[in-house]
Amino acid sequence: MVKYNDAALDRVFAALADPTRRAIVARLARGGETSVGELGAPFAISGPAVTKHLKVLEAAGLVRRTREGRVHRCRFDAAPIGDAATWIETYRRLWEAQFDRLAAYLEKTQPANEEKSDGRRQDRPRRR
């Protein structure tokens, strides 16, 4: 199994747990650099609150910030998302295999007179 940096994954998932930070990432993912002021405009939060959100995203490696005079510009870095997606995919495949084995077992052990998967009964007389 692939080794992951648990602390880095924790930071990515914690950063993406907040809807405001996910919205910021979505805006930045559209491309280019955006000023902190432009990023905060659609939200009903203060400038310092936007900065706090950006610091969490920066700590997770999802946002890179540059400074042009007094203007801070941010851009999205997708690499940590890729690492998280790889981690998720590993466990998706594991659980999918588990469910496939469970389905095969249930099909093999299900009595002939039990319900089919579509909800219809099989080999049972109708009740009146």
C-alpha positions as CSV (number, residue, x, y, z in Angstrom):
1,M,0.0,0.0,0.0
2,V,1.2,3.5,-0.8
3,K,2.6,5.5,2.2
4,Y,0.9,8.8,2.8
5,N,2.0,11.8,4.9
6,D,-0.8,11.6,7.5
7,A,-0.2,15.1,8.7
8,A,-0.5,16.6,5.2
9,L,-3.7,14.6,4.5
10,D,-5.1,15.7,7.8
11,R,-4.5,19.4,6.9
12,V,-6.1,19.0,3.5
13,F,-9.2,17.3,4.8
14,A,-9.5,19.8,7.7
15,A,-9.2,22.7,5.3
16,L,-11.8,21.3,2.9
17,A,-14.2,20.5,5.8
18,D,-15.3,24.2,5.9
19,P,-17.8,25.3,3.2
20,T,-16.3,28.8,3.0
21,R,-12.8,27.4,2.3
22,R,-14.3,24.9,-0.3
23,A,-15.9,27.9,-2.0
24,I,-12.6,29.8,-2.0
25,V,-10.8,26.7,-3.5
26,A,-13.6,26.5,-6.1
27,R,-13.1,30.1,-7.1
28,L,-9.3,29.7,-7.3
29,A,-9.5,26.4,-9.2
30,R,-11.1,28.3,-12.1
31,G,-7.7,29.6,-12.9
32,G,-5.4,32.5,-12.5
33,E,-4.5,34.6,-9.5
34,T,-7.1,36.4,-7.4
35,S,-6.6,39.1,-4.8
36,V,-7.6,38.5,-1.2
37,G,-10.3,41.2,-1.5
38,E,-11.8,39.6,-4.6
39,L,-11.9,36.2,-2.9
40,G,-13.7,37.6,0.2
41,A,-16.2,39.7,-1.7
42,P,-19.0,37.1,-2.1
43,F,-18.9,36.1,1.6
44,A,-20.6,37.9,4.5
45,I,-17.4,37.7,6.6
46,S,-14.7,40.2,7.5
47,G,-11.4,40.7,5.8
48,P,-9.5,39.1,8.8
49,A,-11.9,36.1,8.6
50,V,-11.0,35.6,4.9
51,T,-7.3,35.9,5.8
52,K,-7.7,33.2,8.5
53,H,-9.4,30.9,6.0
54,L,-6.6,31.5,3.5
55,K,-4.0,30.7,6.2
56,V,-5.6,27.3,6.8
57,L,-5.7,26.7,3.0
58,E,-2.0,27.7,2.8
59,A,-1.0,25.4,5.6
60,A,-2.7,22.6,3.7
61,G,-0.7,23.6,0.6
62,L,-3.9,24.3,-1.4
63,V,-3.3,28.0,-1.8
64,R,-0.1,29.9,-2.7
65,R,0.0,33.6,-1.9
66,T,2.2,36.3,-3.5
67,R,2.4,39.9,-2.6
68,E,2.4,42.8,-5.1
69,G,2.9,45.9,-3.0
70,R,-0.1,46.0,-0.6
71,V,-2.1,43.5,-2.7
72,H,-1.9,39.8,-1.8
73,R,-2.7,37.5,-4.7
74,C,-3.7,33.9,-4.3
75,R,-3.6,30.9,-6.7
76,F,-4.7,27.3,-6.3
77,D,-2.2,24.4,-6.0
78,A,-3.9,21.1,-6.9
79,A,-1.1,18.8,-5.8
80,P,-2.5,18.2,-2.3
81,I,-6.0,17.5,-3.8
82,G,-4.4,14.9,-6.0
83,D,-2.8,13.2,-3.0
84,A,-6.1,13.2,-1.1
85,A,-7.9,11.8,-4.2
86,T,-5.3,9.0,-4.5
87,W,-5.8,8.1,-0.8
88,I,-9.6,8.1,-1.3
89,E,-9.3,6.0,-4.4
90,T,-7.3,3.4,-2.6
91,Y,-10.0,2.9,0.0
92,R,-12.8,3.1,-2.6
93,R,-11.3,0.1,-4.4
94,L,-10.8,-1.8,-1.1
95,W,-14.5,-1.2,-0.1
96,E,-15.8,-2.0,-3.6
97,A,-13.9,-5.4,-3.5
98,Q,-15.4,-6.0,0.0
99,F,-19.0,-5.3,-1.3
100,D,-18.4,-7.5,-4.3
101,R,-17.4,-10.4,-2.1
102,L,-20.4,-9.8,0.2
103,A,-22.8,-9.8,-2.8
104,A,-21.3,-13.0,-4.1
105,Y,-21.6,-14.6,-0.7
106,L,-25.2,-13.5,-0.3
107,E,-26.1,-14.7,-3.8
108,K,-24.6,-18.1,-3.0
109,T,-26.3,-18.5,0.4
110,Q,-29.7,-16.9,-0.3
111,P,-32.4,-19.6,-0.2
112,A,-34.4,-20.0,-3.4
113,N,-37.7,-18.8,-1.8
114,E,-36.3,-15.5,-0.6
115,E,-36.8,-12.1,-2.2
116,K,-34.9,-11.3,-5.4
117,S,-32.9,-8.1,-5.4
118,D,-35.7,-6.3,-7.3
119,G,-38.1,-6.9,-4.3
120,R,-40.2,-9.6,-5.9
121,R,-40.8,-12.9,-4.1
122,Q,-39.7,-16.1,-5.7
123,D,-41.2,-19.6,-5.3
124,R,-43.8,-18.6,-2.7
125,P,-47.5,-18.9,-3.0
126,R,-49.6,-15.8,-2.9
127,R,-51.4,-15.0,0.4
128,R,-55.1,-14.3,0.2
